[in-house]
Amino acid sequence: MDRARSTPKARQETSDTEIVAALEQVAQDPHERAFLIVHGDAYRNYYLQFARVDGMLHCEAVANEYLKPPDQLDAEHTAVLESLGWSAPGEGIANWWRKVQLG
């Protein structure tokens, strides 16, 4: 199947500035459980999610378990995540993850 024809249309293109502003809003929200999900490619299921919990920003990036084989992250991609401080799936977390202390 031709991917160009089967790719869903983007609901809205979002600029990097808008994503940063939304992430800052989650990080600064005084209410716990504020969250943001960023879809990099909805067809391939690439996403990041961020949630504020107990004064921490919990960050997750999709893991291969949720990706089709041709779309899975290869060793180069996972090395980049690790170099940026992300942890591989495990410890009860199914996605790549990172926790950041807020404030």
Residue pairs with C-beta under 8 A, 6 or more apart in sequence:
3 43
6 43
7 43
8 42
8 43
10 42
14 38
19 38
22 36
23 36
23 50
25 34
25 36
26 34
26 35
26 36
26 50
26 51
26 52
26 57
27 52
27 57
27 102
29 52
32 52
32 53
32 54
33 51
33 52
33 53
34 51
34 52
35 49
35 50
35 51
35 52
36 49
36 50
36 51
37 47
37 48
37 49
37 50
38 47
38 48
38 49
38 50
39 46
39 47
40 46
40 47
40 48
44 67
44 68
44 71
45 62
45 66
45 67
45 68
45 71
46 62
46 67
46 71
47 61
47 62
48 59
48 60
48 61
48 62
49 59
49 60
49 95
50 57
50 58
50 59
50 60
51 57
51 58
52 58
52 102
55 101
55 102
55 103
56 99
56 100
56 101
56 102
57 99
57 100
57 102
58 97
58 99
59 86
59 97
59 98
59 99
59 100
60 93
60 95
60 96
60 97
61 81
61 86
61 95
61 96
61 97
62 95
62 96
63 73
63 89
63 94
63 95
63 96
64 72
64 73
65 89
65 94
66 94
66 95
67 73
73 81
78 88
78 96
81 96
82 88
84 98
85 98
86 96
86 97
86 98
87 93
87 96
87 97
87 98
88 96
89 95
89 96
89 97
